[in-house]
């Protein structure tokens, strides 16, 4: 990726009556700042970037960010003008008191690689978290330290990269939001960008994995009495299914992993509820994305908590652990070959 032009503005919190401030000109940066910005923005172009598309409940042409990106791709010289419009749009979406103010960068990139294609891109970045820094300088024969707050270029808070591909479908869009997990913070994804998942194998695999995990850890225990070791076995078998198959079949997953007809029936009921709550459409069959499986692996590790004394982390074969009970109480047997 190569930065061709860049505008920087400031977006406050509208709910707190903070202002937004726009620049009159594009940023002119020296080589040191340019290198720092390249490093900072490059984190939004990683291999593990989740891909979406811009959308609108009525018509794609009504998505304001989509319209601004269109105009920039058609005429990169209008970046400053469109960046001011984008700042207004973001400010209007900053209506929750927990939303932090910060710098808003609008960038036009060349030579961006995505899914094997090289193209242009429009980048939208917001910096919300400021960190403390010490700067030393010489003064009258001594060194003095001054404290400052600034942007940590090793951490990207909010990012959106709109690649100039698949225009009619809402473009290919990479999105990051590393600052908030609360519902009100989804203003970046839902209100500002109005983005939705691409109907690709990555999101289909991710959604199926999320469904399996939530069903085993939450839904299953509501209807059936399941021990922690049985839960660990189901999680392990689920991950094994995704790792050893190239294609996913909802029917095969139910038969091979869940097994019992009454549990399969409950799984199908849970799937319908899960889909409705999250606005997901589950395909019965699709190609499994190894990248999505790799990203979800940590969510399929089971922890068995024994009173306040012990935690047993089950990472692998659940058949090496068994549960029993005697006159002294409940206990687990754990089989292993080596101790480290």
Buried (B, 14 or more C-beta within 10 A) or exposed (E): BEBEBBBBBBBBBBEEEBEBEBBEEBBEBEEEEBEBBEEBBEBBBEEEBBBBBBBBEEEBEEBBBBBBBBBBBEEBEBBBBBBBBBBBBBBEBBBBEEBBBBBBBBBBBBEBEBEEEEBBBBBBBBBBEBEEEEEEEEEEEEEEEEEEEEBBBEEBBBBBBBBBBEBEEBBBBBBBBEBBEEEEBBBBBEBBBBBBBBEBBBBBBBBBBBBBBBBBBEBBEEBEEBEBBBBBBBBBBBBBBBEEBEEBBBEEBBEBBBEEEEBBEBBEEBBEEBBEEEEBEBEEEBBBBBBBBEBBEEBBBBEBEEEEEEEBEBEEEBEEBEEEEEEEEEEBEEEEEEEE
